[in-house]
Amino acid sequence: MAFAFIKHDTRIDFIGKRYWSYAISIALILVGLASVLWGSGVKMGIDFAGGLIVQVQFQEPVDDETLKKNLDMFALQGISTQRFGEGGRDYLLRFSSLENADASALRTQMTQTLAMAFPDNPAQIQRLEIVGPKIGVDLTNKALAALYYSILLIAVYISGRFEQRWMAAAIMAAALWGGMYLMSFTGLGMGALVLVALGITLVVCFFLKLNFALGAVVGLLHDVFITTGLLSILNVEIDLNVMAALMTLIGYSLNDTIIVYDRLRENLRLNDTLTLDALINKSVNQTLSRTILTSGTTLLATLALLLLGGGVIHDFALTMLIGVFIGTGSSIYVASAILLSLGDTDFYRNLQSKKKIYERPDEHGVV
């Protein structure tokens, strides 16, 4: 007998509680938006903004505040400190501005600065990396483009798999890619281009009635926006590790959404009398055990990384921890609930009835 964490015959009314979820999501989005616009903003790391990363190891443990206070005395601009490892001896020092781009000269300058700041506690520079402003801009543009194109390809895949409209999805993708290419000549930044393209994607999905794709895309944007807003509130730098976590989050959240969509598709074929909200509730309840087990084990793993993984992987684990929790809820209350707002039961049943049902060779007496 298969292992099940929750009984398959549960009847929790998830869709009936969707308005509470909407209120919580809107509140989180508004709080995150306020933090981005009027608060600390999205803090871009050295990988994207450019600057200097220095990994140092002290002979004796050093307190975070003492380290930053002593280094501030030497007018090192844009400094941030991050402790990692055990014992309080290892630190990553980040500087957002550079007056000298020569690695050898910077190493000498940092050695002298640390010696003056901590004359009784020698420090050894174990790593020094320089990221120029141009490289940071290029990485930012590529990261934003990667996020957009991943969401666009997801929309194409969902439309083809669940709505059997591969041609409409391909036309949409080609048109949006061409639009992005043409808009690149307008001089807009990559961030503005991606926002415009995402808006066009949502509008196209709505008018072409690609409802499954629209639900999945809105769910993914919901996860990314809320996670980014919370990172802004927590004053977490967006570096390559955090960007990798956001990309992983998109794939993870989509996987959970597809599981619910697939079960809903099966129930649409088998149930002729249930309303769409009842079918969605039934599908979510049937996949609830799998959702809790998968999300729960992932949360435990990321929590272990957050608490025991050290400072280097801390931001990645924190982003995943927030994102997995938000993404699990969005698969139920955003991606699935949007289908209820956009479509009706007959529309989806007619969509599924167009698919051929496999028949065994001897099913009707014909071999």
Steps between C-alpha positions, in 0.01 A plus 500: 500500500636842403606736777264796546556775753139619466196294406396527136137566590558833677247772418665827604334800335814675369320700231244624751784661697666658197397855592701480822798392291443788260503747790824357641669498156395858424623614841839332450536647151413851620739479797779374273426770242511767770837369616634506142371851417526684831704273724843346458420396141634195320857474617710375211808303594853539373429251219253744342601842631876452471756536776750302704468174697769414752506179705710539815585278793599649836725335750248559777117525484361844415154637574295620200439851631863542611623400156273737313560788743877472475499476120261797469772715653704458181229635266444174316181586309201272478642237733297201615623209707384140502627238741518137395643180634544430869694683765436857382836526323395492132331793327397614155555874459313670215567850369260660253740759357855480374758769455767261382418208271843341524476173693859507626471858626163427663642195679786712636260776604268253677792333680619834631149609598433181695837525671424855615143418603598186693864530608462226764304257283677420170276428200583297190336574163393167352306626198457830318263547206420810295175543306499801269186712445463386138511133600240571768265664246545209257423247775190695602367510144567129448336408830184701421488357148540147637209553740276634223579235239462221752149626585417539129609144418300377797190671355561325167542161667188534717289612203612205291471236767173593667314685225642331190566837336862468403460719192340790690769472768778495239357807326477679833861415583627612159306826517625577849858416412476729198341770712781475754755527220336810353454667839871452570563782247289746702772551758297363788687311769470124524286529813243719321506271194433193712209667681344610169550154349346328804200729476458418130533128580216516752279698258565258213426198719174662611372582150609163355328329794818319599361477851722223632807689382367827642441339839850351507668826394307709753590248769870520412497881495318493834777284649788706358351839597415400856835328555693799361294740713571301816871490414489879469337527843765269647773708326640196317732566207396365160811318380556199275409260782166673558433515125569126477253446784234705316549294184476180706186636663337552159561137408389369839179701510416401142546132584244521779259691276528240224419219746175674597419586136558142390264361763242766409523396135431138596203598717356712217488188285345280769245730667207636302295652780743676735552873471844640427562617857411152629732341245788728601440422867492129424823518298683696770385258771607200294851643458523643853703213643757529225514879539557489875765228479692668216479852636561386856819311420623790286431746782687280747801480266508877440454567872800279573703692241387829651594404856807285438626588153695809599501853365597417141178312427280688748327730249435213257341289775293794629366575151410136444333476843279800428436401139401137564249607765348770276512279189314214667212729590492668158452167321169464684374852558639682195572271205195278559260770622564710187345221291180547699502875429572469127313193385193286551457126539362441150794681338759279670298181451466572127873567489579161652237312297686582177780264604485145380443237768708184462304181436632148539497297175233259638296756692204493258541146370736601219859378500 
